[in-house]
Amino acid sequence: MCGRFTQFKNLETIADRYGVEVPEGVLTPRYNAAPTQKLPVIIVERGKRKLEMMR
């Protein structure tokens, strides 16, 4: 089961830590996330950090 992880921090923690705006309803806790699922990724676009859901 290579590549599995958890993501359970709340939206405010993620926004503060990474300096991004997190759209409401995008993140839900995941305790067995797999690489084939859409997962949150922070990218830089035009010099600004942004959270995108990617596979």
mmCIF file of the N, C-alpha and C atoms, coordinates in Angstrom:
data_MODEL
# 
_entry.id   MODEL 
# 
loop_
_atom_site.group_PDB 
_atom_site.id 
_atom_site.type_symbol 
_atom_site.label_atom_id 
_atom_site.label_alt_id 
_atom_site.label_comp_id 
_atom_site.label_asym_id 
_atom_site.label_entity_id 
_atom_site.label_seq_id 
_atom_site.pdbx_PDB_ins_code 
_atom_site.Cartn_x 
_atom_site.Cartn_y 
_atom_site.Cartn_z 
_atom_site.occupancy 
_atom_site.B_iso_or_equiv 
_atom_site.pdbx_formal_charge 
_atom_site.auth_seq_id 
_atom_site.auth_comp_id 
_atom_site.auth_asym_id 
_atom_site.auth_atom_id 
_atom_site.pdbx_PDB_model_num 
ATOM 1   N N  . MET A 1 1  ? 0.831   -1.185 0.000   1.00 0.00 ? 1  MET A N  1 
ATOM 2   C CA . MET A 1 1  ? 0.000   0.000  0.000   1.00 0.00 ? 1  MET A CA 1 
ATOM 3   C C  . MET A 1 1  ? 0.874   1.246  0.000   1.00 0.00 ? 1  MET A C  1 
ATOM 4   N N  . CYS A 1 2  ? 1.706   1.355  -0.956  1.00 0.00 ? 2  CYS A N  1 
ATOM 5   C CA . CYS A 1 2  ? 2.637   2.464  -1.072  1.00 0.00 ? 2  CYS A CA 1 
ATOM 6   C C  . CYS A 1 2  ? 1.910   3.770  -1.403  1.00 0.00 ? 2  CYS A C  1 
ATOM 7   N N  . GLY A 1 3  ? 2.325   4.852  -0.799  1.00 0.00 ? 3  GLY A N  1 
ATOM 8   C CA . GLY A 1 3  ? 1.818   6.159  -1.138  1.00 0.00 ? 3  GLY A CA 1 
ATOM 9   C C  . GLY A 1 3  ? 0.563   6.592  -0.403  1.00 0.00 ? 3  GLY A C  1 
ATOM 10  N N  . ARG A 1 4  ? 0.093   5.862  0.570   1.00 0.00 ? 4  ARG A N  1 
ATOM 11  C CA . ARG A 1 4  ? -1.115  6.255  1.302   1.00 0.00 ? 4  ARG A CA 1 
ATOM 12  C C  . ARG A 1 4  ? -0.731  7.180  2.460   1.00 0.00 ? 4  ARG A C  1 
ATOM 13  N N  . PHE A 1 5  ? -1.651  8.083  2.796   1.00 0.00 ? 5  PHE A N  1 
ATOM 14  C CA . PHE A 1 5  ? -1.376  9.015  3.884   1.00 0.00 ? 5  PHE A CA 1 
ATOM 15  C C  . PHE A 1 5  ? -2.682  9.503  4.483   1.00 0.00 ? 5  PHE A C  1 
ATOM 16  N N  . THR A 1 6  ? -2.587  10.328 5.531   1.00 0.00 ? 6  THR A N  1 
ATOM 17  C CA . THR A 1 6  ? -3.776  10.924 6.149   1.00 0.00 ? 6  THR A CA 1 
ATOM 18  C C  . THR A 1 6  ? -3.743  12.435 5.936   1.00 0.00 ? 6  THR A C  1 
ATOM 19  N N  . GLN A 1 7  ? -4.914  13.039 5.913   1.00 0.00 ? 7  GLN A N  1 
ATOM 20  C CA . GLN A 1 7  ? -5.053  14.486 5.836   1.00 0.00 ? 7  GLN A CA 1 
ATOM 21  C C  . GLN A 1 7  ? -6.273  14.832 6.668   1.00 0.00 ? 7  GLN A C  1 
ATOM 22  N N  . PHE A 1 8  ? -6.034  15.393 7.852   1.00 0.00 ? 8  PHE A N  1 
ATOM 23  C CA . PHE A 1 8  ? -7.161  15.642 8.751   1.00 0.00 ? 8  PHE A CA 1 
ATOM 24  C C  . PHE A 1 8  ? -7.105  17.004 9.438   1.00 0.00 ? 8  PHE A C  1 
ATOM 25  N N  . LYS A 1 9  ? -6.175  17.849 9.059   1.00 0.00 ? 9  LYS A N  1 
ATOM 26  C CA . LYS A 1 9  ? -6.104  19.185 9.662   1.00 0.00 ? 9  LYS A CA 1 
ATOM 27  C C  . LYS A 1 9  ? -7.299  20.022 9.212   1.00 0.00 ? 9  LYS A C  1 
ATOM 28  N N  . ASN A 1 10 ? -7.702  20.973 10.058  1.00 0.00 ? 10 ASN A N  1 
ATOM 29  C CA . ASN A 1 10 ? -8.842  21.807 9.684   1.00 0.00 ? 10 ASN A CA 1 
ATOM 30  C C  . ASN A 1 10 ? -8.413  22.886 8.687   1.00 0.00 ? 10 ASN A C  1 
ATOM 31  N N  . LEU A 1 11 ? -9.392  23.510 8.051   1.00 0.00 ? 11 LEU A N  1 
ATOM 32  C CA . LEU A 1 11 ? -9.119  24.488 6.998   1.00 0.00 ? 11 LEU A CA 1 
ATOM 33  C C  . LEU A 1 11 ? -8.297  25.671 7.469   1.00 0.00 ? 11 LEU A C  1 
ATOM 34  N N  . GLU A 1 12 ? -8.570  26.154 8.669   1.00 0.00 ? 12 GLU A N  1 
ATOM 35  C CA . GLU A 1 12 ? -7.842  27.312 9.185   1.00 0.00 ? 12 GLU A CA 1 
ATOM 36  C C  . GLU A 1 12 ? -6.359  27.002 9.374   1.00 0.00 ? 12 GLU A C  1 
ATOM 37  N N  . THR A 1 13 ? -6.057  25.824 9.867   1.00 0.00 ? 13 THR A N  1 
ATOM 38  C CA . THR A 1 13 ? -4.664  25.416 10.071  1.00 0.00 ? 13 THR A CA 1 
ATOM 39  C C  . THR A 1 13 ? -3.924  25.360 8.742   1.00 0.00 ? 13 THR A C  1 
ATOM 40  N N  . ILE A 1 14 ? -4.545  24.776 7.738   1.00 0.00 ? 14 ILE A N  1 
ATOM 41  C CA . ILE A 1 14 ? -3.907  24.664 6.419   1.00 0.00 ? 14 ILE A CA 1 
ATOM 42  C C  . ILE A 1 14 ? -3.711  26.050 5.807   1.00 0.00 ? 14 ILE A C  1 
ATOM 43  N N  . ALA A 1 15 ? -4.724  26.899 5.875   1.00 0.00 ? 15 ALA A N  1 
ATOM 44  C CA . ALA A 1 15 ? -4.635  28.245 5.312   1.00 0.00 ? 15 ALA A CA 1 
ATOM 45  C C  . ALA A 1 15 ? -3.524  29.049 5.986   1.00 0.00 ? 15 ALA A C  1 
ATOM 46  N N  . ASP A 1 16 ? -3.434  28.983 7.311   1.00 0.00 ? 16 ASP A N  1 
ATOM 47  C CA . ASP A 1 16 ? -2.396  29.719 8.050   1.00 0.00 ? 16 ASP A CA 1 
ATOM 48  C C  . ASP A 1 16 ? -1.005  29.173 7.755   1.00 0.00 ? 16 ASP A C  1 
ATOM 49  N N  . ARG A 1 17 ? -0.868  27.880 7.746   1.00 0.00 ? 17 ARG A N  1 
ATOM 50  C CA . ARG A 1 17 ? 0.444   27.249 7.573   1.00 0.00 ? 17 ARG A CA 1 
ATOM 51  C C  . ARG A 1 17 ? 1.033   27.514 6.191   1.00 0.00 ? 17 ARG A C  1 
ATOM 52  N N  . TYR A 1 18 ? 0.209   27.418 5.156   1.00 0.00 ? 18 TYR A N  1 
ATOM 53  C CA . TYR A 1 18 ? 0.708   27.513 3.788   1.00 0.00 ? 18 TYR A CA 1 
ATOM 54  C C  . TYR A 1 18 ? 0.378   28.833 3.091   1.00 0.00 ? 18 TYR A C  1 
ATOM 55  N N  . GLY A 1 19 ? -0.356  29.701 3.766   1.00 0.00 ? 19 GLY A N  1 
ATOM 56  C CA . GLY A 1 19 ? -0.665  30.992 3.177   1.00 0.00 ? 19 GLY A CA 1 
ATOM 57  C C  . GLY A 1 19 ? -1.545  30.897 1.941   1.00 0.00 ? 19 GLY A C  1 
ATOM 58  N N  . VAL A 1 20 ? -2.541  30.022 1.987   1.00 0.00 ? 20 VAL A N  1 
ATOM 59  C CA . VAL A 1 20 ? -3.451  29.848 0.855   1.00 0.00 ? 20 VAL A CA 1 
ATOM 60  C C  . VAL A 1 20 ? -4.886  30.061 1.306   1.00 0.00 ? 20 VAL A C  1 
ATOM 61  N N  . GLU A 1 21 ? -5.734  30.369 0.339   1.00 0.00 ? 21 GLU A N  1 
ATOM 62  C CA . GLU A 1 21 ? -7.163  30.393 0.604   1.00 0.00 ? 21 GLU A CA 1 
ATOM 63  C C  . GLU A 1 21 ? -7.700  29.011 0.271   1.00 0.00 ? 21 GLU A C  1 
ATOM 64  N N  . VAL A 1 22 ? -8.474  28.454 1.174   1.00 0.00 ? 22 VAL A N  1 
ATOM 65  C CA . VAL A 1 22 ? -9.025  27.118 0.971   1.00 0.00 ? 22 VAL A CA 1 
ATOM 66  C C  . VAL A 1 22 ? -10.522 27.250 0.718   1.00 0.00 ? 22 VAL A C  1 
ATOM 67  N N  . PRO A 1 23 ? -10.982 26.889 -0.473  1.00 0.00 ? 23 PRO A N  1 
ATOM 68  C CA . PRO A 1 23 ? -12.420 26.973 -0.757  1.00 0.00 ? 23 PRO A CA 1 
ATOM 69  C C  . PRO A 1 23 ? -13.218 26.086 0.191   1.00 0.00 ? 23 PRO A C  1 
ATOM 70  N N  . GLU A 1 24 ? -14.355 26.579 0.646   1.00 0.00 ? 24 GLU A N  1 
ATOM 71  C CA . GLU A 1 24 ? -15.208 25.805 1.552   1.00 0.00 ? 24 GLU A CA 1 
ATOM 72  C C  . GLU A 1 24 ? -15.669 24.512 0.876   1.00 0.00 ? 24 GLU A C  1 
ATOM 73  N N  . GLY A 1 25 ? -15.742 23.462 1.656   1.00 0.00 ? 25 GLY A N  1 
ATOM 74  C CA . GLY A 1 25 ? -16.247 22.187 1.163   1.00 0.00 ? 25 GLY A CA 1 
ATOM 75  C C  . GLY A 1 25 ? -15.264 21.379 0.344   1.00 0.00 ? 25 GLY A C  1 
ATOM 76  N N  . VAL A 1 26 ? -14.053 21.900 0.151   1.00 0.00 ? 26 VAL A N  1 
ATOM 77  C CA . VAL A 1 26 ? -13.070 21.181 -0.661  1.00 0.00 ? 26 VAL A CA 1 
ATOM 78  C C  . VAL A 1 26 ? -12.390 20.091 0.148   1.00 0.00 ? 26 VAL A C  1 
ATOM 79  N N  . LEU A 1 27 ? -12.023 20.413 1.375   1.00 0.00 ? 27 LEU A N  1 
ATOM 80  C CA . LEU A 1 27 ? -11.272 19.449 2.183   1.00 0.00 ? 27 LEU A CA 1 
ATOM 81  C C  . LEU A 1 27 ? -12.163 18.755 3.198   1.00 0.00 ? 27 LEU A C  1 
ATOM 82  N N  . THR A 1 28 ? -12.100 17.468 3.171   1.00 0.00 ? 28 THR A N  1 
ATOM 83  C CA . THR A 1 28 ? -12.739 16.652 4.193   1.00 0.00 ? 28 THR A CA 1 
ATOM 84  C C  . THR A 1 28 ? -11.661 15.753 4.765   1.00 0.00 ? 28 THR A C  1 
ATOM 85  N N  . PRO A 1 29 ? -11.750 15.386 6.025   1.00 0.00 ? 29 PRO A N  1 
ATOM 86  C CA . PRO A 1 29 ? -10.715 14.513 6.590   1.00 0.00 ? 29 PRO A CA 1 
ATOM 87  C C  . PRO A 1 29 ? -10.608 13.205 5.818   1.00 0.00 ? 29 PRO A C  1 
ATOM 88  N N  . ARG A 1 30 ? -9.380  12.765 5.609   1.00 0.00 ? 30 ARG A N  1 
ATOM 89  C CA . ARG A 1 30 ? -9.122  11.480 4.954   1.00 0.00 ? 30 ARG A CA 1 
ATOM 90  C C  . ARG A 1 30 ? -8.102  10.735 5.792   1.00 0.00 ? 30 ARG A C  1 
ATOM 91  N N  . TYR A 1 31 ? -8.414  9.512  6.096   1.00 0.00 ? 31 TYR A N  1 
ATOM 92  C CA . TYR A 1 31 ? -7.529  8.723  6.948   1.00 0.00 ? 31 TYR A CA 1 
ATOM 93  C C  . TYR A 1 31 ? -6.860  7.585  6.194   1.00 0.00 ? 31 TYR A C  1 
ATOM 94  N N  . ASN A 1 32 ? -7.134  7.449  4.898   1.00 0.00 ? 32 ASN A N  1 
ATOM 95  C CA . ASN A 1 32 ? -6.502  6.425  4.076   1.00 0.00 ? 32 ASN A CA 1 
ATOM 96  C C  . ASN A 1 32 ? -6.502  6.902  2.624   1.00 0.00 ? 32 ASN A C  1 
ATOM 97  N N  . ALA A 1 33 ? -5.914  8.074  2.392   1.00 0.00 ? 33 ALA A N  1 
ATOM 98  C CA . ALA A 1 33 ? -5.901  8.669  1.054   1.00 0.00 ? 33 ALA A CA 1 
ATOM 99  C C  . ALA A 1 33 ? -4.966  7.885  0.144   1.00 0.00 ? 33 ALA A C  1 
ATOM 100 N N  . ALA A 1 34 ? -5.423  7.656  -1.079  1.00 0.00 ? 34 ALA A N  1 
ATOM 101 C CA . ALA A 1 34 ? -4.645  6.918  -2.074  1.00 0.00 ? 34 ALA A CA 1 
ATOM 102 C C  . ALA A 1 34 ? -4.249  7.843  -3.223  1.00 0.00 ? 34 ALA A C  1 
ATOM 103 N N  . PRO A 1 35 ? -3.142  7.552  -3.899  1.00 0.00 ? 35 PRO A N  1 
ATOM 104 C CA . PRO A 1 35 ? -2.679  8.400  -4.995  1.00 0.00 ? 35 PRO A CA 1 
ATOM 105 C C  . PRO A 1 35 ? -3.677  8.532  -6.148  1.00 0.00 ? 35 PRO A C  1 
ATOM 106 N N  . THR A 1 36 ? -4.609  7.626  -6.293  1.00 0.00 ? 36 THR A N  1 
ATOM 107 C CA . THR A 1 36 ? -5.564  7.700  -7.402  1.00 0.00 ? 36 THR A CA 1 
ATOM 108 C C  . THR A 1 36 ? -6.764  8.590  -7.103  1.00 0.00 ? 36 THR A C  1 
ATOM 109 N N  . GLN A 1 37 ? -6.883  9.123  -5.887  1.00 0.00 ? 37 GLN A N  1 
ATOM 110 C CA . GLN A 1 37 ? -7.982  10.003 -5.528  1.00 0.00 ? 37 GLN A CA 1 
ATOM 111 C C  . GLN A 1 37 ? -7.604  11.454 -5.802  1.00 0.00 ? 37 GLN A C  1 
ATOM 112 N N  . LYS A 1 38 ? -8.615  12.312 -5.961  1.00 0.00 ? 38 LYS A N  1 
ATOM 113 C CA . LYS A 1 38 ? -8.330  13.748 -6.053  1.00 0.00 ? 38 LYS A CA 1 
ATOM 114 C C  . LYS A 1 38 ? -7.982  14.230 -4.659  1.00 0.00 ? 38 LYS A C  1 
ATOM 115 N N  . LEU A 1 39 ? -6.814  14.853 -4.547  1.00 0.00 ? 39 LEU A N  1 
ATOM 116 C CA . LEU A 1 39 ? -6.291  15.281 -3.253  1.00 0.00 ? 39 LEU A CA 1 
ATOM 117 C C  . LEU A 1 39 ? -5.808  16.725 -3.345  1.00 0.00 ? 39 LEU A C  1 
ATOM 118 N N  . PRO A 1 40 ? -5.749  17.419 -2.207  1.00 0.00 ? 40 PRO A N  1 
ATOM 119 C CA . PRO A 1 40 ? -5.325  18.819 -2.238  1.00 0.00 ? 40 PRO A CA 1 
ATOM 120 C C  . PRO A 1 40 ? -3.833  18.964 -2.512  1.00 0.00 ? 40 PRO A C  1 
ATOM 121 N N  . VAL A 1 41 ? -3.516  19.879 -3.435  1.00 0.00 ? 41 VAL A N  1 
ATOM 122 C CA . VAL A 1 41 ? -2.134  20.178 -3.803  1.00 0.00 ? 41 VAL A CA 1 
ATOM 123 C C  . VAL A 1 41 ? -1.987  21.692 -3.815  1.00 0.00 ? 41 VAL A C  1 
ATOM 124 N N  . ILE A 1 42 ? -0.914  22.195 -3.250  1.00 0.00 ? 42 ILE A N  1 
ATOM 125 C CA . ILE A 1 42 ? -0.674  23.635 -3.256  1.00 0.00 ? 42 ILE A CA 1 
ATOM 126 C C  . ILE A 1 42 ? 0.275   23.942 -4.401  1.00 0.00 ? 42 ILE A C  1 
ATOM 127 N N  . ILE A 1 43 ? -0.161  24.840 -5.294  1.00 0.00 ? 43 ILE A N  1 
ATOM 128 C CA . ILE A 1 43 ? 0.651   25.242 -6.437  1.00 0.00 ? 43 ILE A CA 1 
ATOM 129 C C  . ILE A 1 43 ? 0.879   26.749 -6.358  1.00 0.00 ? 43 ILE A C  1 
ATOM 130 N N  . VAL A 1 44 ? 1.831   27.237 -7.138  1.00 0.00 ? 44 VAL A N  1 
ATOM 131 C CA . VAL A 1 44 ? 2.065   28.675 -7.242  1.00 0.00 ? 44 VAL A CA 1 
ATOM 132 C C  . VAL A 1 44 ? 1.678   29.089 -8.652  1.00 0.00 ? 44 VAL A C  1 
ATOM 133 N N  . GLU A 1 45 ? 0.735   30.022 -8.732  1.00 0.00 ? 45 GLU A N  1 
ATOM 134 C CA . GLU A 1 45 ? 0.267   30.514 -10.022 1.00 0.00 ? 45 GLU A CA 1 
ATOM 135 C C  . GLU A 1 45 ? 0.335   32.034 -10.006 1.00 0.00 ? 45 GLU A C  1 
ATOM 136 N N  . ARG A 1 46 ? 1.108   32.595 -10.931 1.00 0.00 ? 46 ARG A N  1 
ATOM 137 C CA . ARG A 1 46 ? 1.303   34.051 -11.006 1.00 0.00 ? 46 ARG A CA 1 
ATOM 138 C C  . ARG A 1 46 ? 1.821   34.622 -9.689  1.00 0.00 ? 46 ARG A C  1 
ATOM 139 N N  . GLY A 1 47 ? 2.721   33.880 -9.063  1.00 0.00 ? 47 GLY A N  1 
ATOM 140 C CA . GLY A 1 47 ? 3.352   34.337 -7.830  1.00 0.00 ? 47 GLY A CA 1 
ATOM 141 C C  . GLY A 1 47 ? 2.511   34.191 -6.577  1.00 0.00 ? 47 GLY A C  1 
ATOM 142 N N  . LYS A 1 48 ? 1.344   33.555 -6.683  1.00 0.00 ? 48 LYS A N  1 
ATOM 143 C CA . LYS A 1 48 ? 0.462   33.395 -5.524  1.00 0.00 ? 48 LYS A CA 1 
ATOM 144 C C  . LYS A 1 48 ? 0.170   31.916 -5.280  1.00 0.00 ? 48 LYS A C  1 
ATOM 145 N N  . ARG A 1 49 ? 0.228   31.523 -4.017  1.00 0.00 ? 49 ARG A N  1 
ATOM 146 C CA . ARG A 1 49 ? -0.089  30.136 -3.669  1.00 0.00 ? 49 ARG A CA 1 
ATOM 147 C C  . ARG A 1 49 ? -1.582  29.881 -3.787  1.00 0.00 ? 49 ARG A C  1 
ATOM 148 N N  . LYS A 1 50 ? -1.912  28.674 -4.239  1.00 0.00 ? 50 LYS A N  1 
ATOM 149 C CA . LYS A 1 50 ? -3.301  28.323 -4.491  1.00 0.00 ? 50 LYS A CA 1 
ATOM 150 C C  . LYS A 1 50 ? -3.491  26.832 -4.229  1.00 0.00 ? 50 LYS A C  1 
ATOM 151 N N  . LEU A 1 51 ? -4.620  26.478 -3.644  1.00 0.00 ? 51 LEU A N  1 
ATOM 152 C CA . LEU A 1 51 ? -4.919  25.074 -3.402  1.00 0.00 ? 51 LEU A CA 1 
ATOM 153 C C  . LEU A 1 51 ? -5.785  24.553 -4.546  1.00 0.00 ? 51 LEU A C  1 
ATOM 154 N N  . GLU A 1 52 ? -5.352  23.452 -5.141  1.00 0.00 ? 52 GLU A N  1 
ATOM 155 C CA . GLU A 1 52 ? -6.076  22.806 -6.230  1.00 0.00 ? 52 GLU A CA 1 
ATOM 156 C C  . GLU A 1 52 ? -6.283  21.340 -5.874  1.00 0.00 ? 52 GLU A C  1 
ATOM 157 N N  . MET A 1 53 ? -7.387  20.789 -6.298  1.00 0.00 ? 53 MET A N  1 
ATOM 158 C CA . MET A 1 53 ? -7.608  19.355 -6.140  1.00 0.00 ? 53 MET A CA 1 
ATOM 159 C C  . MET A 1 53 ? -7.058  18.672 -7.398  1.00 0.00 ? 53 MET A C  1 
ATOM 160 N N  . MET A 1 54 ? -6.143  17.739 -7.201  1.00 0.00 ? 54 MET A N  1 
ATOM 161 C CA . MET A 1 54 ? -5.487  17.066 -8.334  1.00 0.00 ? 54 MET A CA 1 
ATOM 162 C C  . MET A 1 54 ? -5.407  15.568 -8.090  1.00 0.00 ? 54 MET A C  1 
ATOM 163 N N  . ARG A 1 55 ? -5.235  14.859 -9.175  1.00 0.00 ? 55 ARG A N  1 
ATOM 164 C CA . ARG A 1 55 ? -5.049  13.407 -9.102  1.00 0.00 ? 55 ARG A CA 1 
ATOM 165 C C  . ARG A 1 55 ? -3.635  13.087 -9.500  1.00 0.00 ? 55 ARG A C  1 
# 
